[in-house]
Amino acid sequence: MKFASAILVLPALALAQTNTTTSSAASTSSGAPDLSVCEEQAGPYADACPQCEPKCEGSSAYEQCLYSVFSNINYIQSQCWQHGGQNCRGNAIAQVCG
């Protein structure tokens, strides 16, 4: 079942990455992006928002894109952990967000 959920996440992520017609991430007065929406969607991965948010920047489905990014991270981390991997969280973030 976990594999099926990852398959559903990937097309949404690809769609969100290719559609860059609008910008949903507002900038603060200092010019830094407002990561509050990202942090809300990221849950326990909120610290990865500076690294992962650019994948969805400009997406017309910004929140859905973020949800897909962090769901994919969670899936990869879970698979790694189940197979006895090391640094699963960091590796999953790096694999999805670069």
C-alpha positions as CSV (number, residue, x, y, z in Angstrom):
1,M,0.0,0.0,0.0
2,K,2.9,2.4,0.7
3,F,4.2,1.9,-2.8
4,A,0.8,2.8,-4.3
5,S,0.8,6.1,-2.3
6,A,4.2,7.0,-3.6
7,I,3.0,6.4,-7.1
8,L,0.1,8.8,-6.5
9,V,2.4,11.4,-5.1
10,L,5.0,11.5,-7.9
11,P,2.6,12.7,-10.7
12,A,1.4,15.6,-8.5
13,L,4.9,16.6,-7.7
14,A,5.9,16.6,-11.4
15,L,2.8,18.6,-12.4
16,A,3.5,21.1,-9.6
17,Q,7.1,21.5,-10.6
18,T,6.4,22.2,-14.3
19,N,3.6,24.8,-13.7
20,T,5.4,28.0,-12.8
21,T,2.8,30.6,-13.8
22,T,2.1,32.0,-10.3
23,S,4.1,32.6,-7.2
24,S,2.4,31.5,-4.0
25,A,5.4,32.0,-1.6
26,A,5.2,35.6,-0.6
27,S,8.4,37.5,0.3
28,T,8.8,39.3,3.6
29,S,9.9,42.9,3.7
30,S,13.5,41.6,4.0
31,G,13.2,39.8,0.7
32,A,13.4,36.3,2.3
33,P,10.6,33.9,1.3
34,D,7.7,33.4,3.7
35,L,8.1,29.8,4.6
36,S,5.0,29.6,6.9
37,V,2.9,27.7,4.4
38,C,5.8,25.3,3.8
39,E,6.3,24.8,7.5
40,E,2.6,24.0,8.0
41,Q,2.6,21.4,5.2
42,A,6.0,20.0,6.2
43,G,5.1,19.1,9.7
44,P,8.2,17.3,11.3
45,Y,10.3,18.3,8.2
46,A,9.7,22.0,8.7
47,D,13.5,22.6,9.1
48,A,13.9,21.4,5.5
49,C,11.7,24.1,4.0
50,P,14.6,26.4,2.9
51,Q,16.0,23.5,1.0
52,C,12.7,22.0,-0.3
53,E,10.4,25.0,-0.9
54,P,12.0,26.1,-4.1
55,K,10.8,22.9,-5.8
56,C,7.3,24.3,-5.5
57,E,7.9,28.0,-5.8
58,G,5.7,29.5,-8.5
59,S,3.4,26.4,-8.7
60,S,-0.3,27.1,-9.2
61,A,-0.9,24.2,-6.8
62,Y,1.7,25.3,-4.2
63,E,0.2,23.6,-1.1
64,Q,-0.4,20.4,-3.0
65,C,3.1,20.5,-4.3
66,L,4.5,20.9,-0.8
67,Y,2.3,18.1,0.4
68,S,3.7,15.9,-2.3
69,V,7.3,16.8,-1.6
70,F,7.0,16.1,2.1
71,S,4.9,12.9,1.6
72,N,7.6,11.6,-0.7
73,I,10.3,12.4,1.8
74,N,8.3,10.6,4.5
75,Y,7.9,7.6,2.2
76,I,11.6,7.4,1.3
77,Q,12.6,7.8,5.0
78,S,10.2,5.0,6.0
79,Q,11.5,2.6,3.4
80,C,15.1,3.4,4.4
81,W,14.3,2.9,8.1
82,Q,12.5,-0.4,7.4
83,H,15.6,-1.7,5.7
84,G,18.0,-0.7,8.5
85,G,19.4,2.3,6.7
86,Q,21.5,5.1,8.3
87,N,20.7,8.8,8.2
88,C,17.4,8.0,6.6
89,R,15.8,11.4,7.2
90,G,18.8,13.4,5.8
91,N,19.1,11.1,2.8
92,A,15.4,11.3,2.0
93,I,15.5,15.1,2.1
94,A,18.6,15.2,-0.1
95,Q,17.1,12.7,-2.6
96,V,13.9,14.7,-2.9
97,C,15.1,18.3,-2.5
98,G,18.7,18.1,-3.7
